[in-house]
């Protein structure tokens, strides 16, 4: 049995944290002993990992405060565990794992890169790039992320591209969820609901989304826009002002942050991503596609690779193109959207089902551990 120690910066509700939680919960416990170590606290995702019966530790580092004691705490834990592989997630965990590896903390080291140009401190990434040939492998969940890190100077001994995986049983179309979700959202039967699941951040480009929404709303009275994510509340004055400026009052619902959207996606007719930059593997597109919701996304990160022919891809920062793509999906009618949605789910089952992705990770662990 191989022991895998996963080291991650924190366990809040980001994409990397959620993927780690899915991976360790679904892994083969007869072949792999799994331990998760958080640099900071447990967070929401940490509690989910613990509830799944996974050994969970924390180094209790305060965010934003360098603490050399964390290295010694980690070294103590690794001496106890004697892991075959340390796999780190996110930059600060990569750096700490590298230091622990130098101190003899594990025979094998794997990094897991999740971000593109939006994350990273001034000195950490250049250091990691300089020493990127030391890990036995560097995993990327997106080809866009690989290209970005290559430009930064990352030159690992081997790249492994393993995309995010999704529980396609939990994320699925469901007529009852659709009915209840539309009641919850206050959507009329004839309404076309367009969802933007994105935190309030310049990267997500709500400016372009709302400009496109205003164009479409002027042409189609049946359309309604649902915005979800951190900072997406009526109390966000900048967002509320932009909605009013575009004359979208009553046409936009600000739904705030939600820990899960599996009960909401089925209520939506079109899912969208308006990001201007910085995407790697946009989870929200895959989640919507699992629920047979066709997508319109800007050409950032691996969006085009994920969506394929089951939705539409438009240039970033182009409100006219985004509005026109929405209009095309509305024009094909409910039957046409259902056909695209069904094809989208089949694409997820073929390429991004959690069981298949977990198998890719486990095969990588066995291969790396067997190397001399």
Residue pairs with C-beta under 8 A, 6 or more apart in sequence:
1 30
1 31
1 32
1 33
2 31
2 32
2 33
2 84
2 85
2 365
2 366
2 369
3 32
3 33
3 34
3 35
3 81
3 82
3 83
3 84
3 85
4 32
4 33
4 34
4 35
4 83
4 84
4 85
4 87
4 365
5 35
5 36
5 37
5 77
5 78
5 81
5 83
5 85
5 86
5 87
5 106
6 20
6 24
6 34
6 35
6 36
6 37
6 87
6 88
6 89
7 37
7 39
7 74
7 86
7 87
7 88
7 89
7 93
7 96
7 97
8 16
8 17
8 20
8 36
8 37
8 38
8 39
8 88
8 89
8 90
8 93
9 38
9 39
9 40
9 89
9 90
9 91
9 92
9 93
10 17
10 38
10 39
10 40
10 41
10 43
10 63
11 17
11 36
11 38
11 40
11 41
11 42
11 43
11 44
11 45
11 46
11 49
12 43
12 44
12 45
13 43
13 44
13 45
13 259
15 114
15 164
15 281
15 283
16 89
16 90
16 112
16 114
17 43
17 45
17 89
18 45
18 283
19 114
19 141
19 164
19 165
19 283
20 36
20 45
20 49
20 89
21 45
21 48
21 49
21 52
22 165
22 166
22 167
22 354
23 165
23 357
23 358
23 361
24 34
24 36
24 49
24 52
24 54
25 48
25 49
25 52
25 54
26 167
26 354
26 355
26 358
27 34
27 358
27 361
27 362
28 358
28 362
31 362
32 362
32 365
33 55
34 54
34 55
35 54
35 55
35 56
35 57
35 81
35 83
36 46
36 49
36 54
36 55
36 56
36 57
37 56
37 57
37 58
37 59
37 74
37 77
38 46
38 56
38 57
38 58
38 59
39 58
39 59
39 61
39 70
39 92
39 93
39 96
40 58
40 59
40 60
40 61
40 62
40 63
41 58
41 60
42 50
42 56
42 58
44 259
46 56
46 58
49 56
50 56
57 77
59 70
59 73
59 74
60 73
61 67
61 70
70 96
71 96
71 99
71 100
71 103
74 96
74 100
74 105
75 100
75 103
75 105
78 86
78 100
78 105
78 106
79 105
83 105
83 106
84 106
84 107
84 108
84 365
84 369
85 106
85 107
85 108
85 109
85 110
85 136
85 365
85 368
85 369
86 97
86 100
86 101
86 105
86 106
86 108
86 109
86 110
87 109
87 110
87 111
87 112
87 139
88 94
88 96
88 97
88 98
88 109
88 110
88 111
88 112
89 112
89 114
90 112
90 114
90 115
90 119
91 115
91 119
91 120
91 121
91 124
91 125
91 128
92 121
92 124
94 111
94 113
94 128
95 124
95 127
95 128
97 105
97 109
97 111
98 109
98 128
98 131
98 134
98 135
100 106
101 109
101 134
101 135
108 136
108 368
108 369
108 371
109 134
109 135
109 136
110 135
110 136
110 137
110 138
110 139
110 364
110 368
111 128
111 132
111 135
111 137
111 138
111 139
111 156
112 138
112 139
112 140
112 141
113 138
113 139
113 140
113 141
113 145
113 146
113 149
113 154
114 141
114 145
114 280
114 281
115 145
115 280
116 142
116 144
116 145
116 148
116 277
116 278
116 279
116 280
116 301
117 148
117 277
117 278
118 203
118 277
118 278
125 152
126 152
126 153
128 154
129 149
129 152
129 153
129 154
129 155
130 153
132 138
132 153
132 154
132 155
132 156
133 155
133 156
133 157
135 156
135 157
136 157
136 158
136 368
136 371
137 156
137 157
137 158
137 159
137 160
137 364
137 368
138 149
138 154
138 156
138 158
138 159
138 160
139 160
139 161
139 162
139 364
140 146
140 149
140 159
140 160
140 161
140 162
140 280
141 161
141 162
141 163
141 164
141 280
141 281
142 161
142 163
142 279
142 280
142 281
142 301
142 302
143 161
143 302
143 305
144 279
144 280
144 281
144 300
144 301
144 302
145 280
145 281
145 301
146 159
146 161
160 364
162 357
162 360
162 361
162 364
163 281
163 302
163 351
163 352
163 357
164 281
164 283
164 286
164 352
164 357
165 352
165 353
165 354
165 355
165 356
165 357
165 358
166 283
166 286
166 287
166 290
166 348
166 352
166 353
166 354
167 354
168 290
168 345
168 348
168 349
168 353
168 354
170 262
171 262
171 265
171 287
171 290
171 291
172 266
172 290
172 291
172 292
172 345
173 266
173 291
173 292
173 341
173 345
174 266
174 291
175 266
177 263
177 266
177 267
178 266
178 267
180 263
180 267
181 263
181 264
181 266
181 267
181 268
182 189
182 191
182 193
182 267
184 264
184 267
185 193
185 224
185 226
185 253
185 255
185 264
185 267
186 253
187 193
187 224
187 267
188 222
190 222
191 222
191 223
191 224
192 220
192 222
192 223
192 224
192 269
192 270
192 330
193 224
193 225
193 226
193 267
193 268
193 269
193 270
194 213
194 223
194 224
194 225
194 226
194 268
194 269
194 270
194 271
194 272
194 326
195 225
195 226
195 227
195 228
195 264
195 265
195 268
195 270
195 271
195 272
195 288
195 293
196 204
196 206
196 209
196 225
196 226
196 227
196 228
196 229
196 272
196 273
196 274
197 228
197 229
197 261
197 271
197 284
197 287
197 288
198 204
198 206
198 227
198 228
198 229
198 232
198 273
198 274
198 275
198 284
199 229
199 230
199 231
199 232
199 257
200 206
200 229
200 230
200 231
200 232
200 236
200 239
201 231
202 276
203 275
203 276
203 277
203 278
203 279
204 229
204 274
204 275
204 276
205 274
205 275
205 276
205 298
205 316
205 317
206 227
206 239
206 242
206 274
207 242
208 274
208 276
208 298
208 316
208 317
208 318
208 319
208 322
209 225
209 227
209 272
209 274
209 322
210 242
210 243
210 246
210 248
210 252
211 246
211 319
212 274
212 319
212 320
212 322
212 323
212 326
213 223
213 225
213 246
213 248
213 251
213 252
213 323
214 246
214 247
214 248
215 319
215 320
215 323
216 223
216 323
216 326
216 327
217 223
217 225
217 247
217 248
217 251
219 327
220 327
220 330
223 251
223 326
223 330
224 251
224 252
224 253
225 248
225 251
225 252
225 253
226 252
226 253
226 255
226 268
227 252
227 253
227 254
227 255
228 255
228 256
228 257
228 258
228 261
228 264
229 256
229 257
230 257
231 239
231 257
232 239
232 254
232 255
232 256
232 257
233 254
233 256
234 240
234 254
236 254
239 254
240 254
243 249
243 252
258 264
261 284
261 287
262 287
262 291
265 271
265 287
265 288
265 290
265 291
265 293
266 291
266 292
266 293
268 288
268 293
269 293
269 329
269 330
269 334
269 337
270 293
270 294
270 295
270 296
270 326
270 329
270 330
270 337
271 284
271 285
271 288
271 289
271 293
271 294
271 295
271 296
272 295
272 296
272 297
272 322
272 326
273 279
273 282
273 284
273 285
273 295
273 296
273 297
273 298
273 300
273 303
274 297
274 298
274 316
274 322
275 282
275 297
275 298
275 300
275 301
275 303
275 316
276 298
276 300
276 316
276 317
277 300
277 316
278 300
278 301
279 300
279 301
279 302
279 303
280 301
280 302
281 301
281 302
281 306
282 297
282 300
282 301
282 302
282 303
282 306
285 295
285 297
285 303
285 306
285 307
285 311
286 306
286 348
286 352
288 295
288 344
289 295
289 306
289 307
289 310
289 311
289 341
289 344
289 345
289 347
289 348
290 344
290 345
290 348
291 341
291 345
292 338
292 341
292 342
292 344
292 345
293 341
293 344
294 310
294 311
294 329
294 337
294 340
294 341
294 344
295 307
295 310
295 311
295 312
295 344
296 311
296 312
296 313
296 314
296 322
296 325
296 326
296 329
297 303
297 304
297 307
297 311
297 312
297 313
297 314
298 313
298 314
298 315
298 316
298 317
298 318
298 322
299 313
299 314
299 315
299 316
300 316
303 313
304 313
306 352
307 313
307 344
308 347
309 343
310 340
310 341
310 343
310 344
310 347
311 329
311 340
311 344
312 325
312 328
312 329
314 321
314 322
314 324
314 325
315 321
329 336
329 337
329 340
332 340
